[in-house]
């Protein structure tokens, strides 16, 4: 388990299994996990062990087969679907390997989307979205649609969108997996800025050793459970000029 303070995220006995006809696959098996506010955690492991499954459960995108998940004092899966959707939009930010931007929306509109879904005032949402695009170095690209942006620019838009509503928990699934090393480094530094300036706990699933090394804790997922592999060493921080 990661962290020693009061938990922002606490998973107890979390399990997930899939049934396909006579075959049952146990992906997570009684997993325990504890993450504190502002903490940086990397989840690593072999392909197919369930890292993305775990991230989807932590983000309430999927329901577990068993166990309990508390986030910010709320029993996540005790909520009905409508309450759960509102909770996700309010408390959790997502960055996926494939940016998941809406192709017909501009970069600015994509960043604004979580606030618009929550019916926040449009003017305030637009102002914050412009500020976030500026902070990720895309102030001149706000009117461009995803197809007019490079892969790295699209991912930075997705990162800006993920913190539009100042979430308590920021989840990133292979955020640098499809980027060249230089662009991946820039996205990594943006994520670290967000973690520091917004104060969101950052949980990253990654095969990128440099990204994992920037986290405070490294947890290896194996046989359905996590094992702390944190290396006691100097961890490098991100660049300055963070995002608020």
N, C-alpha and C positions, 0 to 999 in steps of 0.2 A: 504494500500500500504506500501511496505517496503522501508526503506532507505530515505535519505534526500539529497544526492548529485546528480551529473549528472547521468542519468540512463544508465546502460549498456543494460538492457532489459526494454522495455516499451510496455505493451499490453494495448490496448484501445478498449473497447467494444467487446472483444473476445467472440465469441459464437460458439457452436458446437451442431449440432442436427443430429440425425440418423433417417432415414425413413425406415420402414419395412412394406411394403404394406400400409394399412390404418393407421398404427400406427407411430406417430412421437414422438421421445424422445429428449427433450431439455436437454443436459448434462451441457453445459456452457451457461450462459445467460448474455451477456453484461459485461463480467469480465474485470476489470482493475487491472493492476499489474505493479509494478515498482521495479527494482532490480539494485543496484549499483555494480560497479566493486569490486570484492573481498568479497562481502557480503555473509553471510551464512543464508539460509532460509529453514525452514521446512514447508512442506505442509501436513496437517493432515486432517482427516475427516473419516466419516463412509465408509465402503466398498460399492463400487458401485456409489459413488457420482461424479466420474469423475477425480480423482487425476491423474491417469495414462494418461487419455485423455489430461489433461492440460499439463503434462510433454511432451507428444508426440508433442503437438502443439508448445511448447517452443523450442523443439529440431528440429522443422521443419520435423518431421517424418510423420506428417499428416497436412492437410490444414483445416483451420477453415471454418465454414459456414458464418461467418461475423466477422467484426472487423479488427484491424490492429496490427501487431507485428513488432517492431523495435528492432534490436540487433546490438549493436556497430555501430549505425548510419545507418544501412541498413534496408530498407523495405523488410522484409524477403520474404513474399509471392508475392511480385511484380516480383520476379525472375522466369525465366523459370526453368524447371526441372534439366537441366544440371548445370546451375549456382547454383541452390539450393543445389544440391549434393556436389559441390565443397565447398560451404559456410559451410555446415554442417561439412565436414571433416576438415575444417580449423579453425572454430570458436567454435565448440561445442564438448564436450566429453560426453560419455554416460556410465553409469554403470547400468545394469539391475538386477532384482532380480535373474534371471537365467542368468548366466555369458555370454552366447552367444559366447563362444569361438569356433573356427573351430576345429573339432575333429582330423583332419588329419595334423594339423599344430602343431609344438612344441610351448611351452610357449613363447620362444623368437620370433618366427615367428608371433604368434598372436599379441604380443605387437607391432611388426614392421608394422603390416598390414595397419594402417592409413597412414603411411609415404609411403609405397609402392604404395598404391592406388593413392596418390598424386604425384607419380614419384619423390620423394625426392631421393637423392643419397643413394644407398643401404648401402655403408660403414658407412656413418654418421648415418643412421637409425639403423643399427645394434649396433653401439656404444651406442647410446642413449637408445635403448631397453635394452641392458645389464645393463646400469646404473640404469634404472628404476626398473628392476627386483632385482637388488642389494638393492635399496632403500626400496623396499617392502619386503625384507627378503627372496628372492627366487633366489639368484645368482647361487645356485647349482642345480636349477630345470629347467634351460633354455632349455635343450634338451628333456624334458619330454613332452608328449602330455597330453591334458586335462584328458583323462581317467586314467592317471597314477598319478594324483594330487588329493588331498583332496578337499572337497567343499570350504573350506576357502582359500586354495592355488589358486584354480581356480578363486575365486572372487578377490583375490589380483592381479592376472594376468590381469583380466578385468579392475581393477582400474588403473594399470600401462598403459594398452592400451589406456584408456580414455584420458590420458594427453600426449600421444606420440607427438602430434603436438602443445603442449602448448596452449590449447583452452582458450578462454575468459570466457566460460560458461561451467560448469560441472554439469550434471544432473544425479541424482541417484534415481532409482525407487526401493524402498524396498531393499537396498543393503545388509542389514543384515537379511532379512526375513527368509532365509533358513539356517542360521548359529546358532551354539550354542552360548551362551552368551559370552564366552571368545574369540572365534574367531570373533564374531560380534564386540566386543570391539576393537579388533586389526584392523579390516577393518575400523571402525569408525575413529580411530586415524590416519590411513593412509589417509583417505579422508580429515581430518582436516589439516594434513601436506600439502597436495596438495593445499588446499585452501590458506594456509598461504604462502607457498613457491612459488607456480606458480602464485598466484594472481588471480586465476579463481574464479568467483562467483560460489557458490555451492548451488544448489537447490535440496533438498532431499524430496521425498515422503516416509513417514514412519509411521508405527504403533509403532515403538520402542521409548518409552518415553526418554530413555537415549540419543539416537541419536538426537531426537528433541530438548532436553535440551542443546545440544552442539551448536545449531544454535543461531544466533543473533535474528532472528525473527521467530515466529510461526504463520502461516496463516492457518486458517480453511476454507476448501472448503465446502460450504453449499448452496443449492438451486442455484447452478450455478455460485456463486460468492465467493470471498475470503474475510475473515474477520480477521483482525489482532488480534491475541491472545497472543502477546508477553508478557512474564512475566518479569518484571523488577527484575532481580536477577543476582547473580554471575554465569556466564556461564563458564563451565569448558573447557579448551583448550585441544589440542591433545598432543601427545608425541613429543619429540624433534627429530632432525635428519631428517628434511623435504626433500622434493623432488624438484629438480630444473629442 
